[in-house]
Each structure stands twice: as structure tokens, then as C-alpha cells.
């Protein structure tokens, strides 16, 4: 560095090392911190607001040197100005490749497991988060899980480590709950001991029909929903709600029977558990809140309440539990109406959508709709329309209204 050829390039080399150090630090944080969640936003913000200006200064310095030396800049200077940054950028892909290799070598047991916990016991619960758990914010879950607010769920990813793999303490293998597990073991509160309750298991959804979309090397995300009652725990594996990119692929696929649901709850209490034809739906990170009767304003959140593989030509058998009476099942059957013009429109999505209306008398209504696409944008929505028996309660309107200010005129059915 003190040799004469480098003395006139110290500023540019210094900027290069600072930029490389920043990118290396951010990359190591990303690789070494499981499930950063919203912490990714902080890393990207630092990269954009600090890294990009440093890169611009580095490029300007390099251009100045090239002009000043009429292109005769030593090769070692070029390397010192750009090679450290390139090496720092390789940390994230190399780290991901290493994690993938470790996962493969351990039989997949080290995959992060998505869990959502619903407390219907009325008691404060210390959930099992061993050996490590992280919420979407990047922090651990806030424990204990309170028993007086069953409408608030706790969602996190649980991670194994080398020790839990060695002693087989982690309850999952290949991203599925191990056979033979018959109890849920709670964590120990401060100055206390952990307890356990009988664990009742539901079967995993059959995802064979989704292989053409995800391929044989992967599959749809599964979330394990844990319902904690006073005397037992029920775990229901469910198809996770679709990410935007996955939904985009499914809209253009030829998957038969995959249905995406929204639910408008016009009942009196939040819905904490929802099943359709025996399949549990991933309704999100909190209960489906009740919507006040007209003339109150619409309060429905604009998000899906799960996906399932179903035959919409048959009546749906729907069961749900509410925060007001979590031990009591409500049930109803509903026939999803068919389109009057069954032939698809040009650009019509193959992903079927259903809006369920839960009415105050515990009856149901349903509306079927699909998005019609023009290239990569939405041309409109084809829908069967607001059901007659839901019209008196539908503060939030029909399916087309759920698109808010971006809603276009419904396409003719």
C-alpha cells in the first residue's frame, strides 16, 4: 500500500475498502441471522442509502484516475478498487448455498417450520420455541401468550440447530411433525416448570395436484396451526396463504381445484378457526374480525383467509369457532354459485376465488369470482355477484368491492 504506484490512488482504494466492509457486514448479518423478517428492510435501507452513494463515489474516483492517467492505471489499482466489493457481494449467495448443502446433508430436518398458535384455553401459555424462534420482525415471540385475547395469534418460524438434531429434540423431520409425538410440551415460565397436554393431530393436505407448479424439488408452504384448549392441543397442518409471486404463477397454471378464499364475518364474534370440507384454512396472524352492520363503514381487512384444494361443484361443508365460545363449533353448508357463462374469457385466471359471507344467524352465502388478466395487469373481475341473502348485511359489498380504489367495473358473467 505504501509503494509509489498506489500512493496516488489512496482515496479510491479507501472508499473501496469502506464499501466492501459495509457490504460484508450486511451480508454476514443476513446469512447468520435466521428469518430476519422485517429486519431485511433495515439491511436493504442501509445498502441503498449508504452503499449506493459510496459506489457512486468509487466510480467517479475510478473515472477520474482513468482520465488523469489516460487509461494507464496499474492493474493492481483496478483490483483493489473493485475486487473487495465483488467478494463482499458473494457472501449472501455462498452462505445460502452452504445452508442448502447442510440442509441436504441432514435430511432436511433443519428446515425452518412455520407455526401459528391460537390460545383458546383462557390461560397464559409459555409456548415451545426451542431451540430458536423468530417472528416476522426478526425478534422472538412475545411470551407468555395471553389467554384473555384469543383473537390475537402468535406466528413464528421455529429453527433446529446441530444440538437438537443430535439429540432428536426437534419435533419435526423433513418439515413434518415426527410420528409418535402425542403431547405438546410447553416451555417453562420463570421460576416454574413446563407442562404438557395431549396432542391431537390432523392429517397433512394432499398437494399432489400442485407439483406441476412447484416442481418435484419443492412444494407449497405448509404452516402448522396449533389450537390450544384447556385440556388438549390440536395441530392442523394447512396450506399457507399464497405469496404474491406464487399467486402470479397459479393464475396462469392449469391446477384444477385450487381455491383461494376471503371471508367477511358479519357474525357477532371474531372467527378463530375455519375448516372447509375438513381442511383447515390458514386465516392469517389474527382472527377474522366481525364487521359491523350497516350503516357502519366497512372494516374488513383486505387479505385472503387461506387456500384449499376443493371441488366447487359440490356444496361446501364449513365449520368455524369463535373467540366468544372457542369450544363450540358452528357449521353450515353452502353451494358456491356457478358462472352463468361457463366458458372462460380471454386472459381468465385459472385460480378460482370464493368470498364467504358468514351471516348473523350462522348461515353462509358464497360468491365465486376470478381475475381476468391482460398481460401482466388485471383487466377486471368476473363474478357471480352479491348473494341475495347477504345483501342486507354486506357492509363491505361484493367481491369486486374488495379491490378498493383499484376496482374496475365487473366484467359480464
N, C-alpha and C positions, 0 to 999 in steps of 0.2 A: 504493500500500500504506500510506502514511503518512497518507492522508486520514482525517478523523474517522469516516466511516461504516464503515471497515474495522478501526479500532483495537480495537474490542470483539470482533472475531472472529478475532484473530490466532492463537489456539491451533488452532481448527478448520482455518483455511487452512493453517497449518504442517503439521498432520497430513496434510491432503490432498496437499500437495506431496511429503512424505516417501513416502507410499503410492504416488503416481504415479511418483516416481523409482525406487522399488523395482520396480514392475511394468514400467516402461520398460526397466530394466537386464535383468531376466529375459527380457523379450520380445526384446530385441536379441541376447542370447546364444542364444536358441532359433532365431532367424531366421538369424543369421550363422554358426552352427556346424553344419556338415553332419553328419547322422547322430549326434546326441547319444547315442544308445543309452541306457545306464543313467543318463547324466547328466541325463536328463529327470526322474528321480526326485528328484535334488537340487533342481532348479528348482521342482518341484511342492511339495516339502517346505518350501522357503523361502516359497513363496507361501501355503501353509497355515498355517505356524507364525508367520510374521511379518506377511504381508499381511492375513490374516483378522482378527487382533486389531486391527491398525491400522484396518481398515474398520469394525469394531465401535466403536472409539473415535470415529471420524469420524461415524458415525451418531448416537451418543449426544450428541456435541457439537452436531450439527445440530438434534437434537430439543430440546436444552436452549436453543439460541438461539431456536427457534421458540416455545417456551413462554414464554421470558423476554420476547420481543418481541411476543407474542400474534399470531404469524404475519406480522408486518410486517418480515421480514428483507429487506434490499436484494437485488435480482436479481443484482447483481454478486457478492455473497457466495455465493449458491447456485452460480453458475458456477464460482467459484474453489474451492469445496469439492468439486465433483463432476466438472467438465469435464476437469481434468488426468488423473483416474483413467480416465475413459472413453476419452480419447485414447490413454493408455498401453495399454489393453486392445486397441486396434485394431492395434497393431504386428504381432502374430503373423498375424492373417488377411490384413492388407495385404502383409506380407512373403511369405506363401505365394502370394498372387495374383501378386505380382511375379515370383517364381521360376517359377510356371507360365507366365507370359507369356514369360519368357526362354527356357524350355524349348521352347515352341511356335515361337518365332522362330528358334531354332537347329535346328529339325527333330528335336527330341527327343534329340539326341546328348548333352545334358548330364544325362541321367537317371543316377542312381546305379546301379551294377552290383553285384549280389551275387556274390561269388566265394568258393568253398571250395577250399582246396588240401590235397592229400593227398600226403605225401612218402614215396614208395616207392623212392627212389633210394639210400638209405643215406648220402647226403651232406648236409651243411649247405647250405641254399639261401637266397639273398637274393632274395625274390620281388619282382616288379614291382609297386610300389604308387604309381607316378607317375600324375597329379601329386599326388594326395592319397588316403589310405585311412584308414578308421576302422572299428574293431571295435564290437561292441555296447556296450562300456563307454564309448565315445566317444574312446578313445585309439587310437593307431596299433598295427598288429600287432607282436608281439614277434619281431624278426628277429635272426639267421638262423633259419629253420625247421630244427629239428634232425632229423638223419637216423636217429637211434637210437630214435625213438619214433613209428613210423608210425601208431600208433593215435590220436595226437593231431593233429587237423586245425587249420588256420588259416582262420578265416572273417572276412571283412570286406566292406565296401562300398567300391568304388573310384569316385572322382569326377573328372570332367574340369573344366577351367577355360577361361577365354577364350583363354589361350595355346595349350593343347592342341587347342582347336577350330580355332584359326587355322592351326597347323602340321600338323593332322591326325595328331598323335602318339597320340591316344587310340584304342585298338584297337576300340572299339565305336561303332556308329551305330544310332540308334533302338533302343537296348537290346540290340542283337545284334552279335556279332563280325563285323567287316568282312570281305567276301570278299577272297580273295587272301592272307590272313595265313597264312604257312606255318611260322613259327618262333615260339617263346616266348623273349622276351628277358628275362634275369634282371637284377636290379639289381646295381650294383657294390658289393662289400664295401669296407670301409675299406682304403685303400692298395691297391686292386685294380681290376680292370676287369670289366665284366659279360660274361656268356657267353650263348649261345643254343643251343637244341636244336630239332630238328624238331617241329612241332606237328601232331598228328593230330586231326581234328575229327569229332565225331558230329553228326548232324542234330538240329534242334530238334523238340520234341514238337509234334504237331498238336493245337491247342487249339480247333479249330472248334466242337466239341461243348460247350465251356464258355462260348461267347459269350452264351447266354441268361441266365447267372448274372452275368457281369461286364459285359455290355453291349458295344456296339461302340466305346465310348470308352476302354476299358481292357482288361485281360486278366489272366490268372493270373500270379503272380510266377514268374520264371524265375531259377534260380541256376546259375551256370556252375561246374561241378566240374572242377578241374584235377588230373589224376593225373600226378605227376612220377616218371618212371622214370629209370634211369641213362643211357639213350641217347635218350630222346624224352619228350614230354609229350602227354597226351591230354586234350582238353577235351570234356566231355559236358554240354550244357545239359539241365536237368531241371526238372520242376515242383517248385516249392518246397513244403515242408511247409505245411499249411493253418494260417492264423491262426484263432483262436477264432471271430471274427465270420464269417469266410468259411465255416468248417465249419458254423456255425449255419445260414447261408443254403443251403448244399448239402444239408443234411439235409432241407430242405423243398422242394428243387427237383426237377426231373424230368430231371436229367442222367443219361444212360444210359452205363454202363461206367466211371464214375469209382470207383476202388477205393483205399481207404486201408489201408496195411499197417503191421503191427507185426511184429517179428522176435525170436524167442527163440533165442539162439545156444547150443546145447548141444555145439558143437564145441570143439576144443582151443585155438583162437587167435581173436583179435579179427577180425571181418569189416570190411574197409576199403573194399570196393567191391561193389555189389549191382546186378544187372540182372535184369529180368523181361521176357521176350519182346522183348529187345533194347533196352528202355527203362531208362536209368539212374535209380536212385532216390536222392533226397536223404535220406541216412540220418542227417543231423544234423551236429553240430560235432565229433564224435569217433566212433571205431569202435564197432561193436556188440560189446560185451564178452562173453566166454564166461561161461556160467552153470555153476557147479559142480554135480556130480552129487549126488543125494540121499545122505545126509540133510542136506546143507548147506542153509542158508537161501537164499531167492530173492534174487538180486542184480540182476535185470533192471530197467533204468530204464523208467519208465512214460511213454514218448513214442513217437510214430509214427516209422516209418522210410521215409516217402515216400508219394507218391500216383502213380497211373498210370491211363491210360485203357485198359481191358482187357475182354475177353470171358471171364468166369469159367466159361462153359460149356465152354470148351476147356482142355486141360491147359496149365499154365504152364511155360515154359522158363526156368529160373532159373540164373544164373551168379554166382559170387562169388569174390573174392580175399581172402586173409587177411594179417595182418601178419607171420605166420611165413614165408610164401612168396609175396611180392607179385607175382611174375612168373607164378605158376601159377593157372590157372582151375579152379575146381570147378564142376561142373554137375550138374543133376538136373531131372527133370520131376515135376510133382505135379498131381494133379487136385483142385481145390477142391470139397469136397462140396456138394451142393445141399440146400436145406431140404426136409425131408420133407413139410411143408405149404407149398407154394409161394405160396399166397395170402397177401398181406400182412395183418398185424394192424393194427387201428386205431392211427394215430399212428406206424406203422413208418417209419423214416428211409429215404430213397432212396439215401443214401450207403452203399455196400457196404464192409464191412471184412473183412480177412483177417489172421489170425495165422499166420505161417510158423514152423514148428519146424525148425531146422537140427540134424540129429542127428549123433552122433559118427562114424557110418560114411558121412558125406557124402550121406545120403539126406534127403528132406524129407517133412514132413507139413504139412497145412494145415487150418485151422478157419475157417469162414465165420460172421460174426455181424453183426447190425445193432442199433442202438439203437431202442427204442420210446418215443415221447415222449407226454407228457400235458401239452399246453400248452407252456410253456417249460421244463419239467423232464423228467427221464428217468424213465420208468415202469419200465424194465427192459431186459434184453438178450435177444434171441432168437439162439441159437447152435446150430451143428451138434454141438457138444460136443468134448471132448478126443479127438484121433485115437488109435486103439488102438496104433499103432506108436510113438507118442510118450509113452505113459503111463509107461513105465519110466524116462524121463529128465526128465519135466516137473516139475522142482522148483517152478516158478512156477505150476503149474496150468494151467487152461484160459483162454480169452479172458475169461470173466466175472470171473476172479480178478484180471485186470489192473486192475480198477477199485478194488482195495484195500478199504479200510474202507467205501467208498461203494457197494460191490457189493450188488445185491439178488438175490433168488432168480431164476435163469434162467427166462425165460418159456418155455412149452411150444412146441416146434417142431412 
